[in-house]
Structure formats: structure tokens, C-alpha cells
């Protein structure tokens, strides 16, 4: 059992199935994903450079998990998109622009500011993003 999600980058000229994406086994609810995105913004991650952004977002999320093997990276077509938890978040310039296979009710259990601060604290303990 997990709280899975896929975070995919909407890239112009790239067919959906080949879009770069991150799979998270835990913390896939909208409240966590939005906190990861906000933490990336506060750390100054360049949101308009898709490949760079995806790499830094992956780094930030794995720092948050602290070494647990809970993250995968691949193309949309190779990841568990219809995962019965949170589905797919489509991103453009660091913002959620679409959803697929979303639950009827979004997860809202985490306090936004507390979650962002926890992500930033864990990232800073693991090392700054380059």
C-alpha cells in the first residue's frame, strides 16, 4: 500500500507517452505535491527549463524521503500512472496544469506551510540543490 503519484512534465513536441516523469510511492497527495513544487520555487529552481526542473524536483523529493527507495524516474508510459491513489500531475513551468486518474477527493491532510518547511529543512540537511 502506498500513496502513489506520477509527476509528468508537459513538453511541447514530445508525445505524452514519452514525457519525462517522476514516480513517488509515498506523499503523492496534492497537498504534498504542491508543497514540493513550492519548496522548489523557494529554492530558486529554474521552472522554465523542463529537464533541469525535473532533475531538481527529483533531488528535492528524494532528499525529503531521506534515503528510502520510494522514487522512480522514467517516461510517462513506463510508470504506474493509473495507480488507484493520486494518478498523474501534469506540470508546466512548475505549476500543475492538468490531472489524470485523479481521486474524487483530493488529499488535504498536510498543513501547506509546515510541509514546505519540512521539505526545505530536509533538503538543506542533505545539501543544497545545484
TAWOLIN-V83294 format. One record per residue. N is the residue number from 0. PHI is phi in radians with two decimals (none if undefined). OMEGA is omega in whole degrees, 0 to 359 (none if undefined). D_CENTER is the distance of its C-alpha to the mean C-alpha in whole Angstrom. Layout:
BEGIN
N PHI OMEGA D_CENTER
N PHI OMEGA D_CENTER
END
This chain:
BEGIN
0 none 179 19
1 -2.47 174 15
2 -2.32 194 12
3 -1.35 173 10
4 -2.85 171 8
5 -2.09 179 7
6 -1.99 185 5
7 -1.98 179 8
8 -1.69 176 10
9 -1.44 182 13
10 -1.97 178 16
11 -1.09 179 19
12 1.49 179 22
13 -1.88 177 19
14 -1.02 183 20
15 -0.78 185 17
16 -1.12 180 17
17 -1.79 179 17
18 -1.12 178 14
19 -1.19 185 12
20 -2.66 175 9
21 -2.03 173 6
22 -1.85 172 8
23 -2.06 179 7
24 -1.48 180 11
25 -2.14 177 11
26 0.99 179 9
27 -1.64 179 8
28 -1.21 183 10
29 -0.99 180 9
30 -1.07 178 11
31 -1.31 182 8
32 -1.08 178 5
33 -1.11 177 8
34 -1.19 176 9
35 -1.05 181 6
36 -1.13 179 7
37 -1.15 177 11
38 -1.07 178 11
39 -1.07 179 10
40 -1.09 182 13
41 -1.16 177 15
42 -1.48 176 15
43 1.43 178 16
44 -1.14 179 13
45 -1.24 186 15
46 -1.37 186 13
47 -1.59 177 15
48 -1.92 191 15
49 -0.87 184 13
50 -1.16 177 13
51 -1.08 181 14
52 -1.02 181 10
53 -1.09 179 8
54 -1.13 180 10
55 -1.19 178 10
56 -1.11 177 6
57 -1.07 179 7
58 -1.06 180 10
59 -1.08 181 9
60 -1.16 180 7
61 -1.19 173 10
62 -1.06 179 12
63 -1.04 181 11
64 -1.31 173 12
65 1.14 174 15
66 1.78 176 16
67 -1.25 184 16
68 -1.47 188 15
69 -2.19 186 12
70 -2.29 174 10
71 -2.28 178 11
72 -2.27 179 11
73 -3.08 174 13
74 -1.55 179 14
75 -0.82 186 13
76 -1.22 182 17
77 -1.77 184 16
78 -1.93 184 13
79 -1.40 187 14
80 -1.30 179 13
81 -1.67 193 16
82 -1.68 178 15
83 1.14 175 17
84 -2.03 186 14
85 -2.12 176 11
86 1.16 187 12
87 -2.10 170 10
88 -1.83 176 8
89 -1.68 183 10
90 -2.02 170 9
91 -2.54 181 12
92 0.92 176 13
93 1.33 180 10
94 -2.08 174 11
95 -1.30 182 10
96 -2.01 179 13
97 -3.00 179 13
98 -2.42 172 13
99 -2.37 177 14
100 0.98 181 16
101 -1.26 176 14
102 -1.22 178 17
103 -1.12 181 20
104 -2.18 180 19
105 -1.32 177 15
106 -1.34 181 15
107 -2.39 185 16
108 -1.34 182 17
109 -1.63 171 15
110 -1.22 187 17
111 -0.99 183 15
112 -1.11 178 17
113 -1.11 180 17
114 -1.16 178 14
115 -1.04 180 13
116 -1.09 178 16
117 -1.15 177 15
118 -1.08 180 12
119 -1.11 179 14
120 -1.08 181 17
121 -1.20 177 16
122 -1.19 180 14
123 -1.15 176 18
124 -1.22 181 20
125 -1.46 181 18
126 2.22 182 19
127 -1.16 175 18
128 -1.35 180 15
129 -1.62 none 18
END
